[in-house]
Amino acid sequence: MNIYAKNLIIEGLSKYTLNDIQSITSIDIFNDNLELIDIDKIIRELSSSDLIYELQFSEYEDNYIINLNESDIIENIYINNNVWIKDELIKQNLVSQNNYLLTKKNIKEDLNVIKTIYKSKGFQNISVISKVERYSKDRVNLIYEVIENKQQKISIIKFIGNNFYSDKYLSSIIQSQSVKFYNFFTSGSNLNFPTFDFDKNKIISSYKSDGFFDVKVMYVLDKSVLNTNTLFFYIEEGNRTSIDNLEFNFSEKISNSLDKQIIELEKNLKKIDYYYDKSLIDKYLELFNNTLISNNIYNRSIEVNLNQKQDYLLDVSFVTLQKDPIVINKIEITGNSITNNKTIRSKILIQPGEYFNKYSLDRSIKILKKYPYIKNVLTSTNIYDQKVDILVDIDENEKTGNLLLAGTFNADTGAGITFGIEDQNIFGSGNSVDANFNLNSEDVKFDINFRQYPILNPNLTNTYTIFNQDNDYTNSFGYKASRRGLGYFINFEKNDYLTYGAGVSYETFKGHSPVNDTSQFINDNIGTFENYNFKLSLKYDSTDNYLNPTNGNLNIINFNISPETISDDSYYNFILTNKNYKRLKKSKNYIFLNNKYGYAKSLNSKLKTKNAFGLGGLNFKGFDYKGIGPYDGTIYLGGNEFFTTTLGYGSSFIFDEKDNINIKFFLTTGSIWNSDYVSSSDIDLRTSFGTSFDFITAVGPISFSYAIPIQKNNSDKTRPFNFSIGTSF
C-alpha cells in the first residue's frame, strides 16, 4: 500500500456539503497532501458523528476516496414478532425515537436494550436483528425483528451449606421463586441474573445481621435437566462473630446529644448476646449522624471502625471526624413534564443556601415517592469548593387517571358493584380528585373527594368531600334512611409513624319507611335531622405491611362530636384501636393481639340506633352481622359501648411469604351493651375460636374464615362462615 501523501476525495454527499464534513473533523480535508495517519483520524471522527450512518474507504494510486452514507431521519419504529412483551414497553426504553437521526451507535444500544428487557422476563435465548426500510427521500422506517424462543423460569431453588438458617427462611427473603403446585398466578420466577445478584446480597446481609462477619455466598444456575432450571445458592457461613469491645470516642458535647441512642444501641446488642449485627450498627451510625445535624452540628461526622481479632472477636469503635460543612448552591429538577415544578420543589425539605445533609435529601425522596403520580426519584450531587449542586430527576407516572369497575362480595352486605374514576395529579398540581359509586344490599352511595397537598407543607393533606347515601336498614334496624352532606378533613404527618387528623362535616339524615310504628327506638330515627360533626384522630402506625402486617403496632384514637347547640341529633363517640404484631425471630410466623373499644352517648336524649355500635359478622367472626347485643325480641338495637379482644397466631405455613397467603388461628372475646332502649346494662361476654385464610391477589384481597362461638347468649345469631372478595374503591 502506498504510504505517500495523496489527495482526499469525498463522495456520496446529498444533504451535506464539504464544509459540513469539515466541521466534523479536525483534519483539513482540503489539503492535497494527506497521509494515512490523517485519513485514519478523519474516518474515526466521521464514524463517531450522528450525521454519518456508515462509510467506505478506498485507496488508489493518486487518491484516497471516502464514500459516505448520510444519516436519515427515523419516520417510524416497528417491533415485529414480539408476543410476550408489548411494543410500548420496548419503545419507551429505546435510544432511537421517531424524528431522531438513524445511527449505528443507537441501533447497537437498542439491540442491547431489547435483549435486556427480554432476559429480565426469562427469555435467555432472545435474538434481535435490525432492518431499515426507505420511507421517503430523507426518512426511513427502523424495524426490529424479534425471535423470542422459549421463556425460561426457575423450577427449583436449592440452598447448600446453610446450617444456621432453614431453607424456608432463606426462600422467604429472596425475590426469586421456584415452581409451586399451589400457586395459580406464577409458575416460578423468570431467569434474571440481576435478581440473582440481589438475592445473593440479601442472603449475605441477613447472615451479617446475625453475626456471620465472614459469610460468603455464590449462585450457580444448572440447566442439565431438559426444560428445568435449578438455582443453587452455595453458602459458607463461617463462625458467628461477637463484639469484644464497643467504644464511643466522642467529645462531651456530642456524647451528651447521643446519650439516649448510645444506651439504646447497647441494650439492643445485649439482646442478641453482643453478636455482630451489621444492619443494627449501620442503623445507629445513620441515627448518630442525623442527630448531629438536628443539633446543628455540621462540621463533624461519625464513622465506625471495625478491628477483627482472633477467636471470632471484633472491636467496634465509633469515632468523630472533622469535616467542613457543605452549602447547597442549587437544586435542579428534571423529568417532570406533567407535574408543576413548584409542586415537586415543595416536597423537598432542603433549600439552596442551607447546609447540606443527606438525611433530609433521603427523607425528601421518600416523601416524593409516596405520591401516586411519581414512579421513581433519582438524585445526584456535584460537590465543589464546599458547595453542592443537587439534581433531582423525576420519573413520572404519565397515566395518573384511573377507571375502576369491580364486583365486591362479603358476608355482611352481600354482593355489590363499585364504579370509580380518579385523577391523581389533576392539572399537574399534585392534587387528586375521585368520584365513587358503591352499590350493595344495604347501601347505595355516591361520593366525590378532592385531596389537596399544600405547597408550603408536604406533611399536610386537605380533603374535601361531598356524599349522598341511601340505606336500607329494614332487616337490621327496621327502617330506611338517606344521608347527604359535605365535609373537610386535614391530616398532618408528624413523621413516618404518627399522623394527626381533624375535620368537620355537615350532614342531613332522613329516616323513613318504618316497619313498626309502635317501636320507640324505630320512631326516634324517623324524621329529618341536621347535624354538624367535628372529628379528631390520632394514629401511630409502625406495622410492616398495610394489608398483611406481621410486625409492629397500630394505635388509633377517633373522636366525633355533634354539639347540642347546632345539631338536631347531638351525641359523641370515640373508638380506640390497638393492634400488636410480633414476628417470631427468623421465621415467617407471628402472634398478634388486637383490641378495640368504643363508647357513644347522646347529649340531648337517648342514643338513637343509627348512632349506636353494631357487633358481629366481619368485626366479630362466629356471629351474624349486627347479630349480638341488646335485643327487643325482633331487632338487635346495637349498643352504646363495645369491646373486642383477639389473640391469634399467623403464618404462611407451607407457602412462601411472597405468595401473600396467610393462615391465622384466633380467639376473640368481646361484648356490646348499654342501649338506651333496654333496661339491662350487663356485659355479657361472647367468645369464638376460628381460623382464616387470607389471600392478597392482583384483583384485591380474598378472605375466608370459619369460627365457632364457644360463649354466647340464647338470643345471639351465629354465623360460622365468613368471606369477602374484593374491596370498595
Secondary structure, DSSP 8 states (H G I E B T S, - for coil): ---S-BEEEEE--SSS-HHHHHHH-SS-TT-S-B-HHHHHHHHHHHHTSTTEEEEEEEE-SSEEEEEEEE--EEEEEEEES--SS-HHHHHTT-S--TTSB--HHHHHHHHHHHHHHHHHTT-TT-EEEEEEEE-SSSEEEEEEEEE-----B--EEEEES-SSS-HHHHHHHSS-----TT-SS-SS-B--HHHHHHHHHHHHHHHHTTT-TT-EEEEEEE--STT--EEEEEEE-----EEEEEEEE--HHHHHHTHHHHHHHHHHHHHTTTB--HHHHHHHHHHHHHHHHHTT--SEEEEEEEEEETTTEEEEEEEEEE----EEEEEEEES-SSS-HHHHHHT-S--TTSB--HHHHHHHHHHHHTSTTEEEEEEEEEEETTEEEEEEEEEE-S--EEEEEEEEEETTTEEEEEEEEEESSGGGSS-EEEEEEEE-SSEEEEEEEEEE--TT-TTEEEEEEEEEEEEEETTTTSEEEEEEEEEEEEEEE-SSSEEEEEEEEEEEEEEE--S-TT-HHHHTT-EEEEEEEEEEEEEEE--S-SSS--SEEEEEEEEEEE-TTT-SS-EEEEEEEEEEEEE-TTSS-EEEEEEEEEEEEESSS---GGGSB---BTTBTEE-TT-SSSB-SSSB--BSEEEEEEEEEEE-TTS-GGGTEEEEEEEEEEEEE--TTSS------EEEEEEEEEEEETTEEEEEEEEEEEE--TT--EE-EEEEES---
